[in-house]
Amino acid sequence: MNAKASAVEGSCRCGQVRIRISAPPLLTMACHCTGCQKMSASAFSLSAAFPSAAFAVTQGEPVIGGLHGAARHYFCPHCMSWMFTRPEGIDFLVNVRATMLEDAHGFTPFIETFTSEKLPWATTPAVHSFPAFPALDQYEGLTKAYAEATAAPS
């Protein structure tokens, strides 16, 4: 999704839960933490952070799975696809698993987190890498850099 796109839609694997996003991502990322490895059954999870106001579940009722604390991970109750996460205390954004979107090609990870836990053979094209999560005061600069890097040419 670029700045000119008006909306994107997506769904879980079985299609019973559908989502719609009406704003470009604030940031894209790959997380290498062992929790994401286990929940995604892969070397890392891919996500894109969107403003909460631009995100909607348009069909179905996702359920909370994975962690039941600091972050709420939402899944389809039928196929159990991990669809999105709402981090506690950060009500203004939602992290959507980029592969749930109809066209995930444009969601290349800009940052990668928890490289301290990554599998030695796992690589991403991320521009910035962090051994854990970036410090909160770094996100403003990261989102600005991401917006500049992904701006549509004039």
TORSE-702500 format. One line per field, with one value per residue: x negated, y negated, z of N, C-alpha, C, O in turn. Coordinates in Angstrom, 2 decimals, always signed. Layout:
BEGIN
nX [X,...]
nY [Y,...]
nZ [Z,...]
caX [X,...]
caY [Y,...]
caZ [Z,...]
cX [X,...]
cY [Y,...]
cZ [Z,...]
oX [X,...]
oY [Y,...]
oZ [Z,...]
***
This chain:
BEGIN
nX [-0.86,-0.60,-1.00,+0.96,+2.94,+6.27,+7.52,+7.04,+7.80,+8.21,+7.93,+8.38,+7.00,+9.13,+11.14,+13.27,+12.97,+12.64,+10.77,+10.27,+8.33,+7.68,+5.60,+2.16,-0.61,-2.28,-4.68,-6.69,-7.57,-9.71,-9.63,-11.80,-11.54,-11.33,-8.71,-7.14,-8.21,-7.23,-4.42,-3.98,-5.01,-7.36,-10.45,-10.28,-7.87,-5.83,-4.78,-2.67,-2.29,+0.57,+2.66,+5.05,+7.58,+7.90,+8.33,+10.40,+12.44,+14.33,+15.87,+16.90,+15.73,+12.91,+10.79,+9.00,+5.75,+2.60,+0.45,+1.93,+1.84,-0.26,-0.18,+2.40,+3.20,+4.89,+6.93,+8.43,+11.32,+11.93,+10.00,+7.73,+5.78,+3.28,+3.97,+3.84,+2.39,+2.90,+1.12,+0.75,+1.50,+0.86,+2.92,+3.40,+2.56,+2.51,+1.08,+0.88,+0.73,-1.09,-0.84,+1.82,+3.14,+4.61,+2.75,-0.34,-2.80,-3.91,-4.80,-7.41,-9.72,-10.78,-12.04,-13.68,-13.13,-14.19,-16.56,-18.40,-17.37,-17.07,-17.01,-20.01,-20.25,-18.28,-17.28,-16.45,-15.36,-15.43,-15.99,-16.78,-17.97,-17.33,-18.30,-16.31,-13.09,-12.91,-13.77,-11.17,-11.38,-12.59,-10.79,-9.38,-11.29,-11.83,-9.34,-9.09,-11.31,-10.54,-8.20,-9.34,-10.98,-9.12,-7.49,-5.48,-6.77,-6.93]
nY [+1.18,-2.17,-5.73,-6.77,-4.87,-4.05,-2.17,+1.06,+4.52,+7.56,+10.95,+13.80,+17.13,+18.87,+17.12,+16.33,+14.25,+10.89,+7.96,+4.38,+1.68,-1.73,-3.54,-4.37,-2.27,-2.94,-1.92,+0.88,+4.22,+6.96,+9.46,+11.22,+12.59,+15.36,+15.96,+14.95,+16.58,+19.08,+18.63,+18.01,+20.15,+19.96,+18.34,+15.71,+13.12,+11.12,+7.80,+4.89,+1.66,-0.15,-3.10,-2.94,-4.06,-3.75,-1.11,+1.76,+4.50,+6.20,+8.38,+11.24,+12.45,+11.99,+13.82,+13.70,+14.94,+16.66,+14.62,+13.43,+10.94,+8.35,+7.71,+8.07,+10.69,+11.37,+13.80,+15.82,+17.56,+19.95,+20.95,+20.30,+18.44,+16.09,+12.83,+10.03,+7.67,+5.94,+3.80,+3.37,+0.32,-1.23,-2.52,-3.82,-2.42,+0.53,+3.67,+5.34,+8.57,+8.72,+10.56,+11.24,+9.49,+8.67,+8.17,+8.62,+7.88,+5.27,+4.73,+4.76,+5.49,+2.75,+2.33,+4.63,+6.60,+7.93,+9.26,+10.47,+12.93,+14.20,+16.77,+18.21,+18.36,+16.79,+14.05,+10.66,+7.91,+5.62,+2.22,+1.20,+2.67,+4.22,+5.40,+5.97,+4.58,+1.33,-1.62,-3.57,-6.31,-6.24,-5.59,-7.72,-8.89,-6.62,-6.11,-8.45,-8.18,-5.86,-6.75,-8.63,-6.94,-5.38,-7.06,-8.05,-8.78,-12.15]
nZ [+0.00,-0.85,-0.40,-2.06,-2.26,-1.39,+0.29,+1.77,+1.89,+3.73,+4.94,+7.11,+6.77,+6.11,+5.45,+7.06,+8.86,+8.18,+7.30,+7.04,+5.92,+5.96,+5.62,+4.98,+6.07,+9.19,+9.83,+8.93,+9.82,+10.89,+13.29,+15.28,+17.66,+19.97,+20.71,+18.56,+16.58,+17.40,+17.34,+14.66,+13.39,+11.97,+10.97,+11.71,+12.45,+10.32,+10.19,+9.92,+11.09,+11.74,+11.97,+14.56,+14.10,+11.39,+10.95,+10.68,+11.63,+9.44,+9.04,+10.82,+14.05,+15.67,+17.98,+21.11,+21.39,+21.80,+23.61,+26.59,+27.83,+28.09,+25.39,+23.03,+21.05,+18.12,+16.60,+14.00,+14.90,+13.68,+11.66,+12.98,+12.22,+12.90,+13.09,+13.84,+16.21,+19.22,+20.94,+24.43,+26.04,+23.89,+22.30,+19.92,+17.70,+15.60,+15.01,+12.14,+10.76,+7.99,+5.91,+5.94,+4.39,+1.21,-0.82,-0.10,-1.03,-1.02,+1.54,+2.70,+5.29,+7.22,+9.61,+11.84,+14.70,+17.87,+17.15,+18.66,+19.26,+16.90,+14.39,+13.19,+10.39,+9.33,+7.40,+6.54,+4.48,+6.03,+6.96,+9.39,+12.39,+15.53,+18.74,+20.60,+21.22,+19.69,+21.55,+23.01,+22.38,+19.91,+17.93,+16.67,+14.93,+13.37,+12.14,+10.64,+8.92,+7.58,+6.27,+4.53,+3.01,+1.70,+0.29,-2.42,-5.65,-6.83]
caX [+0.00,-1.36,-0.25,+2.08,+3.96,+7.31,+7.83,+6.69,+8.58,+7.54,+8.71,+7.68,+6.83,+10.41,+12.00,+14.38,+12.71,+12.12,+10.34,+10.12,+7.43,+7.88,+4.46,+0.89,-1.26,-3.21,-5.97,-6.63,-8.61,-9.85,-10.03,-12.50,-11.46,-10.92,-7.25,-6.65,-8.60,-6.29,-3.05,-3.89,-5.62,-8.33,-11.63,-9.91,-6.55,-5.83,-3.63,-2.63,-1.58,+1.53,+3.44,+6.26,+8.76,+7.97,+8.44,+11.71,+12.84,+15.56,+16.64,+16.46,+15.36,+11.65,+10.64,+7.65,+4.94,+1.20,+0.33,+3.17,+1.39,-0.76,+0.29,+3.51,+3.06,+6.21,+6.93,+9.71,+11.70,+12.10,+8.73,+6.69,+4.77,+2.91,+4.28,+3.34,+2.05,+3.13,+0.21,+1.33,+1.00,+0.61,+4.26,+3.51,+2.13,+2.74,+0.09,+1.54,-0.17,-1.06,-0.42,+3.28,+3.65,+4.79,+1.49,-1.38,-4.08,-4.45,-5.02,-8.77,-10.06,-11.69,-12.85,-13.56,-13.29,-14.63,-17.61,-19.13,-16.76,-16.80,-17.69,-21.22,-20.13,-17.16,-17.66,-15.39,-15.94,-15.16,-16.98,-17.21,-17.89,-17.39,-18.40,-15.00,-12.29,-13.55,-13.29,-9.98,-11.73,-13.11,-9.73,-9.04,-12.27,-11.66,-8.15,-9.42,-12.21,-9.75,-7.34,-10.18,-11.47,-8.02,-6.68,-5.32,-7.48,-6.04]
caY [+0.00,-3.41,-6.90,-7.05,-3.84,-4.49,-1.14,+2.44,+5.48,+8.82,+11.95,+14.97,+18.14,+19.45,+16.04,+16.03,+12.93,+9.97,+6.67,+3.30,+0.64,-2.90,-4.47,-3.67,-1.86,-3.84,-1.23,+2.32,+4.87,+8.39,+9.71,+12.50,+13.15,+16.77,+15.99,+14.81,+17.79,+20.15,+18.32,+17.99,+21.38,+19.49,+17.73,+14.39,+12.66,+9.88,+6.98,+3.48,+0.88,-1.08,-3.84,-2.21,-4.67,-3.32,+0.35,+2.29,+5.87,+6.01,+9.63,+12.23,+12.03,+12.60,+14.16,+13.49,+16.14,+16.33,+13.96,+12.86,+9.95,+7.05,+7.51,+8.97,+11.26,+11.75,+14.93,+16.31,+18.68,+21.17,+21.46,+19.92,+17.54,+14.93,+11.74,+8.72,+7.50,+4.62,+3.67,+2.69,-1.01,-1.94,-2.42,-4.50,-1.61,+1.96,+4.35,+6.34,+9.49,+8.23,+11.63,+11.35,+8.52,+9.26,+8.08,+8.36,+7.60,+3.94,+4.55,+5.18,+4.98,+1.61,+2.63,+5.96,+6.55,+9.14,+9.97,+11.26,+14.25,+14.70,+17.97,+17.73,+18.33,+15.92,+12.71,+9.82,+6.69,+4.48,+1.14,+1.01,+3.88,+3.97,+6.66,+6.14,+3.52,+0.01,-2.46,-4.33,-7.60,-6.04,-5.32,-8.90,-8.96,-5.46,-6.29,-9.50,-7.60,-4.92,-7.55,-9.19,-5.86,-4.78,-8.10,-7.93,-9.85,-13.25]
caZ [+0.00,-0.85,+0.08,-2.95,-2.13,-0.46,+1.28,+1.49,+2.64,+3.96,+5.66,+7.63,+5.73,+5.68,+4.98,+7.96,+9.47,+7.18,+7.81,+6.06,+6.40,+5.10,+5.72,+4.76,+7.32,+9.87,+9.90,+8.68,+10.62,+11.11,+14.67,+15.39,+19.02,+19.97,+20.75,+17.18,+15.86,+17.75,+16.90,+13.20,+12.87,+11.00,+11.56,+12.22,+12.02,+9.55,+10.51,+9.53,+12.10,+11.16,+12.97,+14.96,+13.48,+9.99,+10.95,+11.05,+11.34,+8.68,+9.04,+11.79,+15.40,+16.07,+19.40,+21.63,+21.56,+22.08,+24.90,+27.13,+28.79,+27.64,+24.02,+22.71,+19.71,+17.64,+15.69,+13.51,+15.76,+12.90,+11.10,+13.94,+11.65,+13.72,+12.18,+14.27,+17.62,+19.82,+22.09,+25.59,+26.31,+22.63,+21.72,+18.63,+16.56,+15.55,+14.18,+11.31,+10.08,+6.61,+5.00,+5.96,+3.43,-0.11,-1.56,+0.90,-1.69,-0.73,+2.98,+3.04,+6.63,+7.31,+10.79,+12.41,+16.14,+18.57,+16.41,+19.66,+19.31,+15.55,+13.93,+12.53,+8.93,+8.93,+6.96,+5.98,+3.88,+6.90,+6.96,+10.78,+13.21,+16.97,+19.50,+21.25,+20.60,+19.80,+22.65,+22.61,+21.78,+18.56,+16.97,+15.87,+13.85,+12.49,+11.31,+9.67,+7.92,+6.78,+5.40,+3.48,+2.15,+0.94,-0.37,-3.87,-6.34,-7.29]
cX [-0.90,-0.45,+0.96,+3.20,+4.99,+7.62,+7.31,+7.56,+7.77,+8.44,+7.79,+7.59,+8.17,+11.41,+13.16,+14.21,+12.05,+11.80,+10.24,+9.26,+7.49,+6.79,+3.19,+0.27,-2.16,-4.62,-5.73,-7.78,-8.57,-10.29,-10.58,-12.36,-10.96,-9.40,-6.66,-7.03,-7.60,-4.88,-2.91,-4.40,-6.62,-9.51,-11.35,-8.47,-6.72,-4.60,-3.81,-1.78,-0.71,+2.20,+4.72,+7.51,+8.95,+8.18,+9.84,+11.80,+14.20,+16.42,+16.06,+16.07,+14.04,+11.62,+9.20,+6.99,+3.51,+1.07,+1.66,+2.81,+1.03,-0.36,+1.42,+3.38,+4.42,+6.10,+8.33,+10.08,+11.83,+10.75,+7.52,+5.54,+4.54,+3.02,+3.71,+3.11,+2.36,+2.24,+0.88,+0.68,+0.69,+1.90,+4.37,+3.04,+2.50,+1.68,+0.77,+0.48,-0.04,-0.59,+1.08,+3.91,+3.67,+3.53,+0.40,-2.72,-4.71,-4.80,-6.37,-9.14,-11.10,-12.59,-12.70,-13.91,-13.67,-15.61,-18.47,-18.59,-16.58,-17.59,-18.88,-21.13,-19.06,-17.68,-16.43,-16.08,-15.73,-16.32,-17.57,-16.99,-18.09,-17.45,-17.12,-14.06,-13.08,-13.00,-12.12,-10.32,-12.32,-12.00,-9.36,-10.00,-12.13,-10.44,-8.36,-10.29,-11.46,-8.86,-8.14,-10.62,-10.36,-7.13,-6.65,-6.08,-6.50,-6.03]
cY [-1.23,-4.56,-7.21,-6.02,-4.28,-3.46,+0.21,+3.32,+6.73,+9.76,+12.99,+16.00,+18.67,+18.40,+15.69,+14.70,+12.07,+8.64,+5.67,+2.22,-0.52,-3.96,-3.69,-3.26,-2.94,-3.25,+0.24,+3.00,+6.38,+8.56,+11.13,+13.14,+14.58,+16.90,+15.89,+16.04,+18.91,+19.88,+18.33,+19.28,+21.04,+18.86,+16.36,+14.11,+11.36,+9.08,+5.56,+2.77,-0.15,-1.87,-3.05,-2.75,-4.23,-1.82,+0.77,+3.76,+5.74,+7.26,+10.57,+11.60,+12.69,+12.86,+13.91,+14.85,+15.73,+15.77,+13.39,+11.79,+8.65,+6.72,+8.50,+9.39,+11.80,+12.77,+15.17,+17.51,+20.00,+21.74,+21.14,+19.11,+16.38,+13.71,+10.39,+8.71,+6.07,+4.53,+2.88,+1.33,-1.82,-1.85,-3.01,-3.65,-0.14,+2.55,+5.49,+7.26,+9.18,+9.31,+11.89,+10.42,+9.13,+9.21,+7.66,+7.96,+6.28,+3.70,+5.12,+4.65,+3.87,+1.77,+4.11,+5.87,+7.93,+9.96,+10.78,+12.69,+14.88,+15.97,+17.54,+17.62,+17.37,+14.52,+11.98,+8.63,+5.45,+3.49,+0.94,+2.30,+3.52,+5.30,+6.98,+5.17,+2.23,-0.72,-3.29,-5.64,-7.46,-5.91,-6.53,-9.03,-7.81,-5.61,-7.40,-8.94,-6.63,-5.69,-8.15,-8.11,-5.29,-5.79,-7.87,-9.06,-10.91,-13.35]
cZ [+0.00,-0.44,-0.80,-2.83,-1.09,+0.60,+0.81,+2.37,+2.80,+4.72,+6.26,+6.50,+5.22,+5.20,+5.90,+8.68,+8.40,+7.84,+6.67,+6.71,+5.43,+5.24,+5.43,+6.09,+7.88,+9.86,+9.55,+9.39,+10.53,+12.56,+14.77,+16.77,+18.97,+20.07,+19.36,+16.35,+16.14,+17.22,+15.39,+12.57,+11.76,+11.72,+12.16,+11.81,+11.26,+9.93,+9.98,+10.57,+11.39,+12.28,+13.29,+14.27,+12.03,+9.85,+11.38,+10.75,+10.67,+8.63,+10.07,+13.12,+15.79,+17.58,+19.81,+21.83,+21.84,+23.48,+25.33,+28.15,+28.12,+26.20,+23.79,+21.25,+19.28,+16.51,+15.15,+14.39,+15.01,+12.42,+11.97,+13.34,+12.62,+12.83,+12.57,+15.77,+18.03,+21.05,+23.22,+25.78,+25.06,+21.81,+20.33,+17.46,+16.74,+14.60,+13.45,+10.72,+8.59,+5.63,+5.04,+4.93,+2.03,-0.97,-0.58,+0.29,-1.30,+0.73,+3.42,+4.42,+6.57,+8.54,+11.13,+13.88,+16.67,+17.75,+17.37,+19.75,+17.93,+15.25,+13.08,+11.01,+8.42,+8.56,+6.43,+5.32,+4.75,+6.91,+8.35,+11.57,+14.67,+17.71,+20.28,+20.52,+20.66,+21.03,+22.14,+21.92,+20.38,+17.51,+16.11,+14.68,+12.87,+11.59,+10.27,+8.55,+7.01,+5.79,+4.24,+2.49,+1.26,+0.24,-1.87,-4.54,-6.87,-8.78]
oX [-1.85,+0.74,+1.90,+4.32,+4.63,+7.95,+7.17,+8.00,+6.77,+9.56,+6.60,+8.07,+8.32,+12.42,+13.95,+15.20,+11.05,+12.45,+10.13,+9.44,+7.35,+7.04,+3.15,+0.59,-2.74,-5.61,-4.66,-8.85,-7.57,-11.22,-9.92,-13.02,-10.24,-8.84,-5.76,-6.25,-7.18,-4.22,-1.83,-4.25,-6.72,-9.55,-12.10,-7.92,-7.64,-3.49,-4.90,-0.68,-1.19,+2.31,+5.39,+8.40,+10.05,+8.20,+10.41,+11.30,+15.14,+17.58,+14.83,+16.09,+14.05,+12.33,+8.29,+7.59,+3.25,+1.53,+2.44,+3.42,+1.91,-0.22,+1.40,+3.43,+5.02,+5.29,+9.32,+9.25,+11.85,+10.41,+6.43,+4.44,+5.49,+2.23,+3.15,+3.55,+2.12,+2.55,+1.49,-0.54,+0.29,+1.95,+5.34,+3.10,+2.75,+1.42,+1.19,-0.55,+1.02,+0.02,+1.58,+5.09,+2.86,+3.29,+0.24,-3.67,-5.93,-5.08,-6.46,-8.90,-12.15,-13.76,-11.73,-14.83,-13.49,-15.51,-19.20,-19.28,-16.01,-18.67,-18.77,-21.88,-18.94,-18.42,-15.49,-17.26,-15.86,-17.48,-18.74,-15.95,-18.89,-16.72,-16.88,-14.22,-13.86,-11.88,-12.08,-9.64,-12.52,-12.26,-9.05,-9.56,-12.31,-10.50,-7.86,-10.05,-11.71,-8.76,-7.67,-10.64,-10.65,-6.11,-7.66,-6.03,-5.40,-5.35]
oY [-1.31,-4.36,-7.85,-6.30,-4.83,-3.83,+0.46,+2.92,+6.95,+9.41,+13.06,+15.74,+18.90,+18.75,+14.81,+14.08,+12.45,+8.23,+6.04,+1.89,-0.33,-5.14,-2.48,-3.84,-3.74,-3.98,+0.78,+2.41,+6.99,+7.88,+12.10,+14.15,+14.97,+17.88,+16.66,+16.48,+19.61,+20.78,+18.62,+19.49,+21.75,+18.85,+15.89,+14.78,+10.58,+9.62,+5.12,+3.21,-0.92,-1.39,-2.56,-1.98,-4.33,-1.30,+0.22,+4.22,+5.22,+7.20,+10.68,+10.37,+13.85,+12.20,+13.90,+15.78,+14.55,+16.38,+12.91,+11.73,+7.92,+5.55,+9.62,+8.56,+12.60,+12.63,+14.77,+18.38,+21.06,+22.88,+21.64,+19.10,+15.77,+13.56,+9.68,+9.60,+5.13,+5.11,+1.84,+1.19,-2.98,-1.19,-2.73,-4.12,+0.35,+2.00,+6.48,+6.79,+9.38,+8.98,+12.68,+10.55,+10.00,+10.12,+6.48,+7.71,+6.17,+2.56,+5.87,+3.47,+4.01,+1.38,+4.76,+5.16,+8.95,+11.19,+11.68,+13.58,+15.96,+16.21,+16.58,+16.84,+17.15,+13.91,+12.60,+8.38,+4.33,+3.89,+0.56,+2.95,+2.66,+6.23,+8.14,+4.95,+2.03,-0.45,-3.67,-6.05,-8.47,-6.10,-6.36,-9.25,-8.00,-5.28,-7.30,-9.21,-6.58,-5.33,-8.16,-8.34,-4.76,-5.42,-7.52,-10.20,-10.58,-14.21]
oZ [+0.78,-0.18,-0.33,-3.26,-0.04,+1.73,-0.39,+3.45,+2.11,+5.09,+5.95,+5.39,+4.01,+4.59,+5.56,+9.08,+7.80,+8.80,+5.50,+7.88,+4.22,+5.01,+5.63,+7.13,+7.14,+9.87,+9.85,+9.56,+10.16,+13.01,+14.39,+17.03,+18.05,+19.56,+19.01,+15.50,+15.22,+16.72,+14.87,+11.37,+10.76,+12.95,+13.02,+10.93,+11.53,+10.00,+9.64,+10.89,+10.56,+13.40,+12.38,+13.91,+11.50,+8.73,+12.32,+9.72,+11.28,+8.21,+10.18,+13.28,+16.20,+18.35,+18.98,+22.37,+22.10,+24.44,+24.50,+29.22,+27.65,+25.85,+24.29,+20.34,+19.99,+15.59,+15.77,+14.62,+15.63,+12.73,+11.73,+13.89,+13.10,+11.89,+11.73,+16.50,+17.28,+22.09,+22.98,+25.69,+25.15,+20.77,+19.62,+16.32,+17.84,+13.53,+14.05,+10.23,+8.00,+4.61,+4.25,+4.62,+1.71,-1.75,-0.28,+1.02,-1.26,+1.11,+4.40,+4.70,+5.95,+8.51,+10.75,+14.28,+16.01,+17.66,+16.94,+20.26,+17.81,+15.80,+12.31,+10.41,+7.22,+9.32,+5.94,+5.57,+4.25,+6.86,+8.49,+11.44,+15.01,+17.37,+20.61,+19.32,+21.60,+21.47,+20.97,+20.98,+19.71,+16.32,+14.93,+13.55,+11.67,+10.41,+9.15,+7.37,+5.80,+4.62,+3.10,+1.28,+0.18,-0.33,-2.49,-4.07,-7.31,-9.34]
***
